[in-house]
Amino acid sequence: MITGTTRFAPLLAHPCRHVRTPKVFNAECAARQIDMVMLPLDVQPQMLQPTVAALRAVGNLAGMVVTIPHKTAIATLCDRLTGAAALVGACNIVRREADGSLTGGMFDGEGFVAGLRHQDHDPAGRRVLLIGAGGAASGVAHALVAAGVDSLTIANRSAEKAALLVEQLRSAFPQARLGIGPANPRGHDLVINGTSLGMHEGDALPLDPDRLSPGTLVAEVVMQPDVTPLLRAAEARGLAIHKGLHMVEQQVGLLVDFLA
């Protein structure tokens, strides 16, 4: 029930038809009797800055949850960053403080690792290939290294962006085994698509599934479709898969806590 005291937490995305966070966020708020509601706003990249500027003025704005393609751009619009967001320069949530200032956080990584563990896939000790170095991938990379993976290789179309992410991670985890490499899954036992590839009809696969090694766990950050072409290809090869939905399911409580 929306009333005059309800606080508003929009999800900023473009496009927004694929988003699944509002459903689980609103269910979490209802279960905890928190008077807060989320709905998606389709915001084109060139309109992000004026949209955020306008939302600052809304007194009952709790904050904003942020997804593709805004996670890196919105970090530059915050007054301060906290936790993993400060390390990787990307946010998936922004809290509006009482004075109208904005505090950015990043919980994609914590949610992703919690999702793996909830499905009995502990990332500790695994040799990981992560495709992508954008906002979501950066958060996932941070949490994987913190969770004690054996090694992490980052493959990205822009080698410069991958190198920057490795440099950021090394500053926080100097003993970690980090590298930059091609999107070749051979020799890894956890392979993660941290890009938006697979969200849209006709997208290229982020890697060649024929190169997946037996026993590899193949994971996604893409939540819609529920089973992406990459996951279907992995299943066809008899491999275990991990859906992107698990990431949001396990982080929704953290998002609500950050805004409440």
C-alpha positions as CSV (number, residue, x, y, z in Angstrom):
1,M,0.0,0.0,0.0
2,I,1.5,3.3,-1.1
3,T,0.8,6.2,1.1
4,G,2.0,9.8,1.7
5,T,4.8,8.4,3.9
6,T,6.1,5.9,1.3
7,R,9.8,6.4,0.4
8,F,10.7,6.0,-3.3
9,A,13.7,4.0,-4.6
10,P,13.7,3.9,-8.4
11,L,15.8,1.5,-10.5
12,L,17.7,3.4,-13.2
13,A,18.3,1.3,-16.4
14,H,18.3,1.5,-20.2
15,P,16.5,-0.5,-21.4
16,C,14.5,-1.5,-18.4
17,R,12.3,-4.3,-19.7
18,H,14.8,-6.9,-18.6
19,V,15.0,-5.9,-14.9
20,R,13.9,-8.2,-12.2
21,T,15.1,-6.4,-9.1
22,P,11.9,-4.4,-8.4
23,K,9.8,-7.5,-7.8
24,V,12.2,-9.0,-5.3
25,F,13.0,-5.6,-3.7
26,N,9.3,-4.8,-3.1
27,A,8.7,-8.3,-1.8
28,E,11.5,-7.9,0.7
29,C,10.2,-4.5,1.8
30,A,6.7,-5.9,2.3
31,A,8.0,-8.9,4.2
32,R,9.9,-6.6,6.6
33,Q,7.1,-4.0,6.8
34,I,9.3,-1.3,5.4
35,D,7.4,1.6,3.8
36,M,9.5,1.8,0.6
37,V,8.8,0.9,-3.0
38,M,10.7,0.5,-6.2
39,L,9.8,0.8,-9.9
40,P,12.0,0.9,-13.0
41,L,12.9,4.1,-14.8
42,D,14.2,3.9,-18.4
43,V,16.9,6.5,-18.5
44,Q,19.1,6.9,-21.6
45,P,22.8,7.5,-20.9
46,Q,22.8,11.1,-22.0
47,M,19.9,11.8,-19.5
48,L,21.5,10.2,-16.5
49,Q,23.0,13.4,-15.1
50,P,19.9,15.6,-15.3
51,T,17.8,12.7,-14.0
52,V,20.0,12.2,-10.9
53,A,20.1,16.0,-10.4
54,A,16.3,16.1,-10.4
55,L,16.0,13.2,-8.0
56,R,18.3,14.8,-5.5
57,A,15.5,17.3,-4.8
58,V,12.8,14.7,-4.0
59,G,12.4,14.7,-0.2
60,N,11.0,11.2,0.0
61,L,13.6,9.6,-2.3
62,A,15.4,6.8,-0.3
63,G,17.9,6.4,-3.1
64,M,18.4,4.7,-6.4
65,V,19.3,1.2,-7.5
66,V,21.4,1.3,-10.7
67,T,22.0,-1.3,-13.5
68,I,23.2,-1.4,-17.1
69,P,24.6,0.8,-18.5
70,H,24.9,3.4,-15.6
71,K,26.9,1.7,-12.9
72,T,30.2,3.4,-13.7
73,A,28.8,6.7,-14.8
74,I,26.7,7.2,-11.7
75,A,29.7,6.9,-9.5
76,T,31.0,10.2,-10.8
77,L,27.7,11.8,-9.8
78,C,27.9,10.8,-6.1
79,D,29.3,13.0,-3.4
80,R,31.0,10.0,-1.8
81,L,31.6,6.3,-2.4
82,T,31.8,3.5,0.2
83,G,33.1,0.0,0.4
84,A,33.7,-1.8,-2.9
85,A,32.3,1.2,-4.8
86,A,35.2,3.3,-3.7
87,L,37.7,0.7,-4.9
88,V,36.3,0.0,-8.3
89,G,34.6,3.3,-9.1
90,A,31.2,1.8,-9.9
91,C,27.9,1.7,-8.0
92,N,24.8,-0.4,-8.1
93,I,23.0,1.6,-5.4
94,V,23.0,5.3,-4.3
95,R,21.5,6.5,-1.0
96,R,20.1,10.1,-0.7
97,E,21.1,11.5,2.6
98,A,19.0,14.0,4.6
99,D,21.0,16.9,3.2
100,G,20.4,15.8,-0.4
101,S,23.9,14.4,-0.9
102,L,24.4,11.1,-2.5
103,T,26.4,8.1,-1.1
104,G,27.2,5.3,-3.6
105,G,27.7,1.6,-2.8
106,M,28.3,-1.6,-4.7
107,F,26.7,-4.9,-3.7
108,D,26.8,-6.9,-6.9
109,G,29.9,-8.7,-5.8
110,E,28.7,-9.6,-2.4
111,G,25.4,-10.7,-3.9
112,F,27.1,-12.8,-6.5
113,V,29.4,-14.6,-4.1
114,A,26.5,-15.1,-1.6
115,G,24.5,-16.5,-4.6
116,L,27.3,-19.0,-5.4
117,R,27.5,-20.2,-1.8
118,H,23.7,-20.4,-1.5
119,Q,23.8,-22.9,-4.4
120,D,26.7,-24.8,-2.8
121,H,29.3,-23.4,-5.1
122,D,32.0,-22.0,-2.9
123,P,34.4,-19.8,-5.0
124,A,37.3,-20.2,-2.6
125,G,40.3,-22.0,-4.2
126,R,38.8,-21.8,-7.7
127,R,40.6,-20.7,-10.9
128,V,38.3,-18.1,-12.3
129,L,37.9,-16.5,-15.7
130,L,35.8,-13.3,-15.6
131,I,34.6,-11.9,-18.9
132,G,34.2,-8.1,-18.6
133,A,35.6,-5.2,-16.6
134,G,32.6,-2.9,-16.4
135,G,30.6,-1.9,-13.3
136,A,29.0,-5.3,-12.4
137,A,32.2,-7.2,-13.3
138,S,34.3,-4.9,-11.2
139,G,32.1,-5.5,-8.2
140,V,32.2,-9.3,-8.8
141,A,35.9,-9.3,-9.2
142,H,36.4,-7.5,-5.9
143,A,34.2,-10.0,-4.0
144,L,35.7,-13.1,-5.6
145,V,39.3,-12.1,-4.6
146,A,38.0,-11.3,-1.1
147,A,36.4,-14.7,-1.0
148,G,39.8,-16.4,-1.6
149,V,39.8,-17.6,-5.2
150,D,43.0,-19.3,-6.3
151,S,43.4,-17.0,-9.3
152,L,41.4,-14.5,-11.3
153,T,41.9,-13.8,-15.0
154,I,40.0,-10.9,-16.5
155,A,39.1,-10.9,-20.2
156,N,37.8,-7.7,-21.7
157,R,37.5,-6.1,-25.1
158,S,39.5,-3.1,-23.8
159,A,42.7,-4.4,-22.4
160,E,43.3,-1.0,-20.9
161,K,40.1,-1.2,-18.8
162,A,41.0,-4.8,-17.7
163,A,44.5,-3.5,-16.6
164,L,42.9,-0.7,-14.6
165,L,40.7,-3.2,-12.8
166,V,43.6,-5.4,-12.0
167,E,45.6,-2.4,-10.7
168,Q,42.6,-1.4,-8.5
169,L,42.4,-5.0,-7.1
170,R,46.1,-5.2,-6.5
171,S,46.0,-2.1,-4.4
172,A,43.5,-3.8,-2.0
173,F,44.7,-7.4,-2.4
174,P,48.5,-7.3,-3.0
175,Q,48.9,-11.1,-2.6
176,A,46.2,-12.1,-5.0
177,R,47.0,-14.0,-8.2
178,L,45.5,-11.7,-10.9
179,G,46.0,-11.6,-14.7
180,I,44.6,-10.3,-18.0
181,G,44.0,-12.8,-20.7
182,P,41.8,-13.8,-23.7
183,A,38.2,-15.1,-23.2
184,N,39.5,-18.7,-23.3
185,P,37.9,-20.8,-20.6
186,R,40.3,-23.7,-20.8
187,G,42.1,-24.3,-17.5
188,H,39.5,-22.5,-15.4
189,D,37.0,-24.2,-13.1
190,L,34.7,-21.2,-12.7
191,V,33.8,-19.1,-15.8
192,I,31.7,-16.0,-15.4
193,N,30.0,-13.7,-18.0
194,G,30.2,-10.3,-16.3
195,T,29.0,-8.4,-19.5
196,S,25.5,-7.7,-20.9
197,L,26.1,-10.2,-23.7
198,G,23.1,-12.6,-23.8
199,M,20.6,-10.1,-22.7
200,H,19.5,-9.2,-26.3
201,E,18.4,-11.4,-29.2
202,G,21.3,-12.0,-31.5
203,D,24.1,-11.2,-29.0
204,A,27.3,-12.9,-29.6
205,L,28.4,-15.5,-27.0
206,P,31.0,-14.0,-24.6
207,L,33.3,-17.1,-25.2
208,D,33.6,-20.2,-27.3
209,P,31.6,-22.9,-25.3
210,D,33.6,-25.7,-27.1
211,R,36.6,-24.6,-25.1
212,L,35.0,-25.1,-21.7
213,S,36.8,-27.8,-19.7
214,P,34.9,-30.7,-18.1
215,G,33.8,-29.9,-14.5
216,T,33.7,-26.1,-15.1
217,L,30.9,-24.1,-13.4
218,V,29.5,-21.5,-15.9
219,A,27.9,-18.4,-14.3
220,E,26.1,-15.3,-15.4
221,V,25.3,-11.8,-14.2
222,V,22.6,-11.4,-16.8
223,M,19.2,-12.0,-15.2
224,Q,16.9,-11.9,-18.2
225,P,16.6,-14.3,-20.0
226,D,16.6,-16.7,-17.0
227,V,18.8,-19.1,-19.0
228,T,21.1,-17.2,-21.4
229,P,22.5,-18.7,-24.6
230,L,25.8,-19.2,-22.8
231,L,24.1,-21.2,-20.0
232,R,22.2,-23.3,-22.5
233,A,25.4,-24.1,-24.4
234,A,27.1,-25.0,-21.1
235,E,24.2,-27.3,-20.1
236,A,24.3,-29.0,-23.5
237,R,27.9,-29.9,-22.6
238,G,26.8,-31.4,-19.3
239,L,28.3,-28.6,-17.2
240,A,26.8,-27.0,-14.1
241,I,25.4,-23.5,-14.5
242,H,24.6,-20.6,-12.2
243,K,21.9,-18.1,-13.1
244,G,22.2,-14.3,-12.8
245,L,19.0,-14.2,-10.8
246,H,20.9,-15.7,-7.8
247,M,22.9,-12.6,-7.5
248,V,20.0,-10.3,-7.0
249,E,18.1,-12.7,-4.8
250,Q,21.0,-12.8,-2.3
251,Q,21.8,-9.1,-2.4
252,V,18.3,-7.7,-2.1
253,G,18.5,-7.6,1.7
254,L,21.7,-5.6,1.5
255,L,20.1,-3.1,-0.9
256,V,17.1,-2.6,1.4
257,D,19.4,-2.2,4.4
258,F,21.5,0.4,2.6
259,L,18.4,2.5,1.9
260,A,16.3,1.9,4.9
